[in-house]
Amino acid sequence: MFYVYVLQSNTDGGLYIGYSANLRKRLREHNSGVAFATSYRGPWRLIYYEA
């Protein structure tokens, strides 16, 4: 199963939309800076997801 999710940056309020089969792992990657596209704007807060 895949999840579509929306994150909001606590730094600047910007949004990021993504998808993943493992949402918990992917959120950890975003917040730890592993994900290149979101590494400079974290920390991130999950505001919406749908399976």
PDB file of N, H, CA, C and O in Angstrom:
ATOM      1  N   MET A   1       0.846  -1.168   0.000  1.00  0.00           N
ATOM      2  CA  MET A   1       0.000   0.000   0.000  1.00  0.00           C
ATOM      3  C   MET A   1       0.899   1.241   0.000  1.00  0.00           C
ATOM      4  O   MET A   1       1.936   1.269   0.663  1.00  0.00           O
ATOM      5  N   PHE A   2       0.494   2.243  -0.737  1.00  0.00           N
ATOM      6  H   PHE A   2      -0.348   2.220  -1.276  1.00  0.00           H
ATOM      7  CA  PHE A   2       1.225   3.498  -0.785  1.00  0.00           C
ATOM      8  C   PHE A   2       0.440   4.597  -0.081  1.00  0.00           C
ATOM      9  O   PHE A   2      -0.788   4.551   0.000  1.00  0.00           O
ATOM     10  N   TYR A   3       1.160   5.569   0.417  1.00  0.00           N
ATOM     11  H   TYR A   3       2.157   5.606   0.351  1.00  0.00           H
ATOM     12  CA  TYR A   3       0.572   6.717   1.083  1.00  0.00           C
ATOM     13  C   TYR A   3       0.980   7.984   0.352  1.00  0.00           C
ATOM     14  O   TYR A   3       2.140   8.156  -0.024  1.00  0.00           O
ATOM     15  N   VAL A   4       0.023   8.854   0.158  1.00  0.00           N
ATOM     16  H   VAL A   4      -0.919   8.714   0.463  1.00  0.00           H
ATOM     17  CA  VAL A   4       0.296  10.205  -0.310  1.00  0.00           C
ATOM     18  C   VAL A   4       0.227  11.073   0.926  1.00  0.00           C
ATOM     19  O   VAL A   4      -0.684  10.928   1.741  1.00  0.00           O
ATOM     20  N   TYR A   5       1.197  11.986   1.074  1.00  0.00           N
ATOM     21  H   TYR A   5       1.937  12.104   0.412  1.00  0.00           H
ATOM     22  CA  TYR A   5       1.255  12.776   2.296  1.00  0.00           C
ATOM     23  C   TYR A   5       1.631  14.220   2.013  1.00  0.00           C
ATOM     24  O   TYR A   5       2.228  14.541   0.986  1.00  0.00           O
ATOM     25  N   VAL A   6       1.264  15.077   2.953  1.00  0.00           N
ATOM     26  H   VAL A   6       0.779  14.816   3.787  1.00  0.00           H
ATOM     27  CA  VAL A   6       1.602  16.494   2.880  1.00  0.00           C
ATOM     28  C   VAL A   6       2.313  16.863   4.170  1.00  0.00           C
ATOM     29  O   VAL A   6       1.813  16.609   5.266  1.00  0.00           O
ATOM     30  N   LEU A   7       3.486  17.465   4.025  1.00  0.00           N
ATOM     31  H   LEU A   7       3.892  17.671   3.135  1.00  0.00           H
ATOM     32  CA  LEU A   7       4.255  17.929   5.171  1.00  0.00           C
ATOM     33  C   LEU A   7       4.263  19.445   5.184  1.00  0.00           C
ATOM     34  O   LEU A   7       4.193  20.089   4.137  1.00  0.00           O
ATOM     35  N   GLN A   8       4.348  20.007   6.380  1.00  0.00           N
ATOM     36  H   GLN A   8       4.405  19.484   7.231  1.00  0.00           H
ATOM     37  CA  GLN A   8       4.489  21.461   6.512  1.00  0.00           C
ATOM     38  C   GLN A   8       5.768  21.742   7.285  1.00  0.00           C
ATOM     39  O   GLN A   8       6.029  21.139   8.326  1.00  0.00           O
ATOM     40  N   SER A   9       6.556  22.668   6.758  1.00  0.00           N
ATOM     41  H   SER A   9       6.343  23.158   5.913  1.00  0.00           H
ATOM     42  CA  SER A   9       7.815  23.037   7.390  1.00  0.00           C
ATOM     43  C   SER A   9       7.553  23.902   8.614  1.00  0.00           C
ATOM     44  O   SER A   9       6.807  24.878   8.545  1.00  0.00           O
ATOM     45  N   ASN A  10       8.172  23.540   9.734  1.00  0.00           N
ATOM     46  H   ASN A  10       8.778  22.747   9.789  1.00  0.00           H
ATOM     47  CA  ASN A  10       8.077  24.371  10.931  1.00  0.00           C
ATOM     48  C   ASN A  10       8.940  25.621  10.797  1.00  0.00           C
ATOM     49  O   ASN A  10       8.756  26.576  11.552  1.00  0.00           O
ATOM     50  N   THR A  11       9.877  25.631   9.851  1.00  0.00           N
ATOM     51  H   THR A  11      10.026  24.855   9.238  1.00  0.00           H
ATOM     52  CA  THR A  11      10.781  26.758   9.647  1.00  0.00           C
ATOM     53  C   THR A  11      10.110  27.902   8.904  1.00  0.00           C
ATOM     54  O   THR A  11      10.117  29.040   9.372  1.00  0.00           O
ATOM     55  N   ASP A  12       9.524  27.599   7.737  1.00  0.00           N
ATOM     56  H   ASP A  12       9.518  26.674   7.356  1.00  0.00           H
ATOM     57  CA  ASP A  12       8.961  28.668   6.912  1.00  0.00           C
ATOM     58  C   ASP A  12       7.495  28.458   6.527  1.00  0.00           C
ATOM     59  O   ASP A  12       6.932  29.271   5.794  1.00  0.00           O
ATOM     60  N   GLY A  13       6.871  27.386   7.006  1.00  0.00           N
ATOM     61  H   GLY A  13       7.328  26.726   7.602  1.00  0.00           H
ATOM     62  CA  GLY A  13       5.462  27.140   6.710  1.00  0.00           C
ATOM     63  C   GLY A  13       5.208  26.544   5.347  1.00  0.00           C
ATOM     64  O   GLY A  13       4.054  26.315   4.984  1.00  0.00           O
ATOM     65  N   GLY A  14       6.261  26.284   4.574  1.00  0.00           N
ATOM     66  H   GLY A  14       7.198  26.470   4.868  1.00  0.00           H
ATOM     67  CA  GLY A  14       6.111  25.722   3.238  1.00  0.00           C
ATOM     68  C   GLY A  14       5.588  24.303   3.277  1.00  0.00           C
ATOM     69  O   GLY A  14       5.681  23.619   4.296  1.00  0.00           O
ATOM     70  N   LEU A  15       5.035  23.867   2.156  1.00  0.00           N
ATOM     71  H   LEU A  15       4.959  24.423   1.328  1.00  0.00           H
ATOM     72  CA  LEU A  15       4.453  22.536   2.042  1.00  0.00           C
ATOM     73  C   LEU A  15       5.292  21.647   1.139  1.00  0.00           C
ATOM     74  O   LEU A  15       5.975  22.124   0.233  1.00  0.00           O
ATOM     75  N   TYR A  16       5.228  20.356   1.400  1.00  0.00           N
ATOM     76  H   TYR A  16       4.673  19.968   2.135  1.00  0.00           H
ATOM     77  CA  TYR A  16       5.879  19.353   0.564  1.00  0.00           C
ATOM     78  C   TYR A  16       4.907  18.201   0.392  1.00  0.00           C
ATOM     79  O   TYR A  16       4.314  17.738   1.367  1.00  0.00           O
ATOM     80  N   ILE A  17       4.737  17.731  -0.843  1.00  0.00           N
ATOM     81  H   ILE A  17       5.218  18.106  -1.635  1.00  0.00           H
ATOM     82  CA  ILE A  17       3.852  16.604  -1.138  1.00  0.00           C
ATOM     83  C   ILE A  17       4.703  15.442  -1.613  1.00  0.00           C
ATOM     84  O   ILE A  17       5.582  15.609  -2.459  1.00  0.00           O
ATOM     85  N   GLY A  18       4.438  14.260  -1.066  1.00  0.00           N
ATOM     86  H   GLY A  18       3.724  14.124  -0.379  1.00  0.00           H
ATOM     87  CA  GLY A  18       5.201  13.083  -1.466  1.00  0.00           C
ATOM     88  C   GLY A  18       4.372  11.829  -1.361  1.00  0.00           C
ATOM     89  O   GLY A  18       3.198  11.866  -0.991  1.00  0.00           O
ATOM     90  N   TYR A  19       5.009  10.701  -1.698  1.00  0.00           N
ATOM     91  H   TYR A  19       5.962  10.671  -1.998  1.00  0.00           H
ATOM     92  CA  TYR A  19       4.350   9.407  -1.540  1.00  0.00           C
ATOM     93  C   TYR A  19       5.378   8.380  -1.114  1.00  0.00           C
ATOM     94  O   TYR A  19       6.562   8.508  -1.426  1.00  0.00           O
ATOM     95  N   SER A  20       4.927   7.366  -0.405  1.00  0.00           N
ATOM     96  H   SER A  20       3.965   7.263  -0.152  1.00  0.00           H
ATOM     97  CA  SER A  20       5.831   6.352   0.115  1.00  0.00           C
ATOM     98  C   SER A  20       5.045   5.109   0.516  1.00  0.00           C
ATOM     99  O   SER A  20       3.860   5.180   0.840  1.00  0.00           O
ATOM    100  N   ALA A  21       5.725   3.979   0.487  1.00  0.00           N
ATOM    101  H   ALA A  21       6.688   3.921   0.224  1.00  0.00           H
ATOM    102  CA  ALA A  21       5.128   2.737   0.973  1.00  0.00           C
ATOM    103  C   ALA A  21       5.294   2.614   2.485  1.00  0.00           C
ATOM    104  O   ALA A  21       4.544   1.882   3.130  1.00  0.00           O
ATOM    105  N   ASN A  22       6.263   3.318   3.052  1.00  0.00           N
ATOM    106  H   ASN A  22       6.872   3.913   2.527  1.00  0.00           H
ATOM    107  CA  ASN A  22       6.513   3.271   4.492  1.00  0.00           C
ATOM    108  C   ASN A  22       6.527   4.711   5.016  1.00  0.00           C
ATOM    109  O   ASN A  22       7.573   5.359   5.042  1.00  0.00           O
ATOM    110  N   LEU A  23       5.387   5.188   5.422  1.00  0.00           N
ATOM    111  H   LEU A  23       4.537   4.661   5.401  1.00  0.00           H
ATOM    112  CA  LEU A  23       5.237   6.591   5.793  1.00  0.00           C
ATOM    113  C   LEU A  23       6.053   6.967   7.021  1.00  0.00           C
ATOM    114  O   LEU A  23       6.671   8.032   7.042  1.00  0.00           O
ATOM    115  N   ARG A  24       6.071   6.131   8.027  1.00  0.00           N
ATOM    116  H   ARG A  24       5.569   5.266   8.010  1.00  0.00           H
ATOM    117  CA  ARG A  24       6.827   6.443   9.253  1.00  0.00           C
ATOM    118  C   ARG A  24       8.318   6.586   8.964  1.00  0.00           C
ATOM    119  O   ARG A  24       8.966   7.520   9.436  1.00  0.00           O
ATOM    120  N   LYS A  25       8.850   5.658   8.189  1.00  0.00           N
ATOM    121  H   LYS A  25       8.323   4.899   7.805  1.00  0.00           H
ATOM    122  CA  LYS A  25      10.271   5.717   7.833  1.00  0.00           C
ATOM    123  C   LYS A  25      10.566   6.971   7.015  1.00  0.00           C
ATOM    124  O   LYS A  25      11.568   7.647   7.248  1.00  0.00           O
ATOM    125  N   ARG A  26       9.702   7.276   6.067  1.00  0.00           N
ATOM    126  H   ARG A  26       8.888   6.727   5.878  1.00  0.00           H
ATOM    127  CA  ARG A  26       9.927   8.435   5.202  1.00  0.00           C
ATOM    128  C   ARG A  26       9.872   9.733   5.996  1.00  0.00           C
ATOM    129  O   ARG A  26      10.662  10.640   5.736  1.00  0.00           O
ATOM    130  N   LEU A  27       8.974   9.842   6.941  1.00  0.00           N
ATOM    131  H   LEU A  27       8.333   9.104   7.152  1.00  0.00           H
ATOM    132  CA  LEU A  27       8.891  11.042   7.776  1.00  0.00           C
ATOM    133  C   LEU A  27      10.174  11.201   8.596  1.00  0.00           C
ATOM    134  O   LEU A  27      10.678  12.314   8.744  1.00  0.00           O
ATOM    135  N   ARG A  28      10.700  10.102   9.125  1.00  0.00           N
ATOM    136  H   ARG A  28      10.290   9.198   9.004  1.00  0.00           H
ATOM    137  CA  ARG A  28      11.981  10.157   9.852  1.00  0.00           C
ATOM    138  C   ARG A  28      13.102  10.643   8.937  1.00  0.00           C
ATOM    139  O   ARG A  28      13.953  11.427   9.356  1.00  0.00           O
ATOM    140  N   GLU A  29      13.101  10.179   7.688  1.00  0.00           N
ATOM    141  H   GLU A  29      12.409   9.542   7.347  1.00  0.00           H
ATOM    142  CA  GLU A  29      14.124  10.613   6.726  1.00  0.00           C
ATOM    143  C   GLU A  29      14.022  12.104   6.451  1.00  0.00           C
ATOM    144  O   GLU A  29      15.038  12.794   6.381  1.00  0.00           O
ATOM    145  N   HIS A  30      12.807  12.604   6.295  1.00  0.00           N
ATOM    146  H   HIS A  30      11.981  12.043   6.351  1.00  0.00           H
ATOM    147  CA  HIS A  30      12.627  14.043   6.066  1.00  0.00           C
ATOM    148  C   HIS A  30      13.151  14.848   7.255  1.00  0.00           C
ATOM    149  O   HIS A  30      13.849  15.845   7.071  1.00  0.00           O
ATOM    150  N   ASN A  31      12.823  14.429   8.445  1.00  0.00           N
ATOM    151  H   ASN A  31      12.255  13.619   8.595  1.00  0.00           H
ATOM    152  CA  ASN A  31      13.200  15.196   9.633  1.00  0.00           C
ATOM    153  C   ASN A  31      14.671  15.055  10.013  1.00  0.00           C
ATOM    154  O   ASN A  31      15.200  15.914  10.718  1.00  0.00           O
ATOM    155  N   SER A  32      15.339  14.005   9.572  1.00  0.00           N
ATOM    156  H   SER A  32      14.908  13.307   9.000  1.00  0.00           H
ATOM    157  CA  SER A  32      16.756  13.831   9.894  1.00  0.00           C
ATOM    158  C   SER A  32      17.672  14.436   8.834  1.00  0.00           C
ATOM    159  O   SER A  32      18.890  14.457   9.013  1.00  0.00           O
ATOM    160  N   GLY A  33      17.100  14.932   7.723  1.00  0.00           N
ATOM    161  H   GLY A  33      16.111  14.916   7.578  1.00  0.00           H
ATOM    162  CA  GLY A  33      17.905  15.558   6.687  1.00  0.00           C
ATOM    163  C   GLY A  33      18.411  14.610   5.626  1.00  0.00           C
ATOM    164  O   GLY A  33      19.194  15.019   4.768  1.00  0.00           O
ATOM    165  N   VAL A  34      17.991  13.354   5.651  1.00  0.00           N
ATOM    166  H   VAL A  34      17.355  13.021   6.347  1.00  0.00           H
ATOM    167  CA  VAL A  34      18.426  12.369   4.667  1.00  0.00           C
ATOM    168  C   VAL A  34      17.813  12.647   3.290  1.00  0.00           C
ATOM    169  O   VAL A  34      18.461  12.435   2.265  1.00  0.00           O
ATOM    170  N   ALA A  35      16.587  13.111   3.270  1.00  0.00           N
ATOM    171  H   ALA A  35      16.060  13.283   4.103  1.00  0.00           H
ATOM    172  CA  ALA A  35      15.893  13.402   2.012  1.00  0.00           C
ATOM    173  C   ALA A  35      16.383  14.747   1.475  1.00  0.00           C
ATOM    174  O   ALA A  35      16.156  15.787   2.093  1.00  0.00           O
ATOM    175  N   PHE A  36      17.056  14.722   0.324  1.00  0.00           N
ATOM    176  H   PHE A  36      17.241  13.877  -0.178  1.00  0.00           H
ATOM    177  CA  PHE A  36      17.680  15.920  -0.231  1.00  0.00           C
ATOM    178  C   PHE A  36      16.691  17.072  -0.445  1.00  0.00           C
ATOM    179  O   PHE A  36      16.992  18.220  -0.118  1.00  0.00           O
ATOM    180  N   ALA A  37      15.530  16.764  -0.986  1.00  0.00           N
ATOM    181  H   ALA A  37      15.286  15.831  -1.252  1.00  0.00           H
ATOM    182  CA  ALA A  37      14.571  17.806  -1.350  1.00  0.00           C
ATOM    183  C   ALA A  37      14.051  18.601  -0.155  1.00  0.00           C
ATOM    184  O   ALA A  37      13.608  19.738  -0.316  1.00  0.00           O
ATOM    185  N   THR A  38      14.100  18.019   1.034  1.00  0.00           N
ATOM    186  H   THR A  38      14.460  17.095   1.164  1.00  0.00           H
ATOM    187  CA  THR A  38      13.542  18.688   2.208  1.00  0.00           C
ATOM    188  C   THR A  38      14.565  18.940   3.306  1.00  0.00           C
ATOM    189  O   THR A  38      14.204  19.411   4.384  1.00  0.00           O
ATOM    190  N   SER A  39      15.816  18.640   3.057  1.00  0.00           N
ATOM    191  H   SER A  39      16.109  18.258   2.180  1.00  0.00           H
ATOM    192  CA  SER A  39      16.830  18.687   4.111  1.00  0.00           C
ATOM    193  C   SER A  39      17.075  20.088   4.667  1.00  0.00           C
ATOM    194  O   SER A  39      17.438  20.223   5.835  1.00  0.00           O
ATOM    195  N   TYR A  40      16.888  21.119   3.871  1.00  0.00           N
ATOM    196  H   TYR A  40      16.592  21.009   2.922  1.00  0.00           H
ATOM    197  CA  TYR A  40      17.220  22.482   4.301  1.00  0.00           C
ATOM    198  C   TYR A  40      16.049  23.246   4.911  1.00  0.00           C
ATOM    199  O   TYR A  40      16.230  24.378   5.358  1.00  0.00           O
ATOM    200  N   ARG A  41      14.853  22.658   4.942  1.00  0.00           N
ATOM    201  H   ARG A  41      14.706  21.738   4.578  1.00  0.00           H
ATOM    202  CA  ARG A  41      13.675  23.385   5.427  1.00  0.00           C
ATOM    203  C   ARG A  41      13.019  22.755   6.642  1.00  0.00           C
ATOM    204  O   ARG A  41      11.962  23.217   7.072  1.00  0.00           O
ATOM    205  N   GLY A  42      13.609  21.723   7.203  1.00  0.00           N
ATOM    206  H   GLY A  42      14.468  21.347   6.854  1.00  0.00           H
ATOM    207  CA  GLY A  42      13.006  21.021   8.333  1.00  0.00           C
ATOM    208  C   GLY A  42      13.141  21.793   9.618  1.00  0.00           C
ATOM    209  O   GLY A  42      13.802  22.832   9.637  1.00  0.00           O
ATOM    210  N   PRO A  43      12.553  21.335  10.676  1.00  0.00           N
ATOM    211  CA  PRO A  43      11.806  20.081  10.814  1.00  0.00           C
ATOM    212  C   PRO A  43      10.422  20.153  10.164  1.00  0.00           C
ATOM    213  O   PRO A  43       9.882  21.229   9.908  1.00  0.00           O
ATOM    214  N   TRP A  44       9.881  18.983   9.911  1.00  0.00           N
ATOM    215  H   TRP A  44      10.319  18.109  10.119  1.00  0.00           H
ATOM    216  CA  TRP A  44       8.618  18.849   9.197  1.00  0.00           C
ATOM    217  C   TRP A  44       7.540  18.265  10.096  1.00  0.00           C
ATOM    218  O   TRP A  44       7.817  17.508  11.026  1.00  0.00           O
ATOM    219  N   ARG A  45       6.294  18.643   9.788  1.00  0.00           N
ATOM    220  H   ARG A  45       6.070  19.259   9.033  1.00  0.00           H
ATOM    221  CA  ARG A  45       5.132  18.147  10.520  1.00  0.00           C
ATOM    222  C   ARG A  45       4.172  17.545   9.500  1.00  0.00           C
ATOM    223  O   ARG A  45       3.844  18.179   8.496  1.00  0.00           O
ATOM    224  N   LEU A  46       3.730  16.334   9.757  1.00  0.00           N
ATOM    225  H   LEU A  46       3.996  15.819  10.572  1.00  0.00           H
ATOM    226  CA  LEU A  46       2.770  15.681   8.888  1.00  0.00           C
ATOM    227  C   LEU A  46       1.407  16.305   9.110  1.00  0.00           C
ATOM    228  O   LEU A  46       0.884  16.266  10.223  1.00  0.00           O
ATOM    229  N   ILE A  47       0.819  16.884   8.061  1.00  0.00           N
ATOM    230  H   ILE A  47       1.244  16.916   7.157  1.00  0.00           H
ATOM    231  CA  ILE A  47      -0.486  17.526   8.232  1.00  0.00           C
ATOM    232  C   ILE A  47      -1.614  16.767   7.538  1.00  0.00           C
ATOM    233  O   ILE A  47      -2.788  17.005   7.821  1.00  0.00           O
ATOM    234  N   TYR A  48      -1.253  15.828   6.604  1.00  0.00           N
ATOM    235  H   TYR A  48      -0.299  15.635   6.374  1.00  0.00           H
ATOM    236  CA  TYR A  48      -2.291  15.058   5.924  1.00  0.00           C
ATOM    237  C   TYR A  48      -1.661  13.828   5.299  1.00  0.00           C
ATOM    238  O   TYR A  48      -0.529  13.882   4.818  1.00  0.00           O
ATOM    239  N   TYR A  49      -2.387  12.719   5.304  1.00  0.00           N
ATOM    240  H   TYR A  49      -3.307  12.674   5.695  1.00  0.00           H
ATOM    241  CA  TYR A  49      -1.981  11.548   4.537  1.00  0.00           C
ATOM    242  C   TYR A  49      -3.214  10.755   4.138  1.00  0.00           C
ATOM    243  O   TYR A  49      -4.264  10.835   4.774  1.00  0.00           O
ATOM    244  N   GLU A  50      -3.058   9.997   3.077  1.00  0.00           N
ATOM    245  H   GLU A  50      -2.204   9.932   2.560  1.00  0.00           H
ATOM    246  CA  GLU A  50      -4.143   9.165   2.575  1.00  0.00           C
ATOM    247  C   GLU A  50      -3.541   7.892   2.009  1.00  0.00           C
ATOM    248  O   GLU A  50      -2.554   7.941   1.276  1.00  0.00           O
ATOM    249  N   ALA A  51      -4.128   6.762   2.343  1.00  0.00           N
ATOM    250  H   ALA A  51      -4.930   6.723   2.939  1.00  0.00           H
ATOM    251  CA  ALA A  51      -3.628   5.464   1.850  1.00  0.00           C
ATOM    252  C   ALA A  51      -4.170   5.164   0.477  1.00  0.00           C
ATOM    253  O   ALA A  51      -3.858   4.120  -0.095  1.00  0.00           O
TER     254      ALA A  51
END
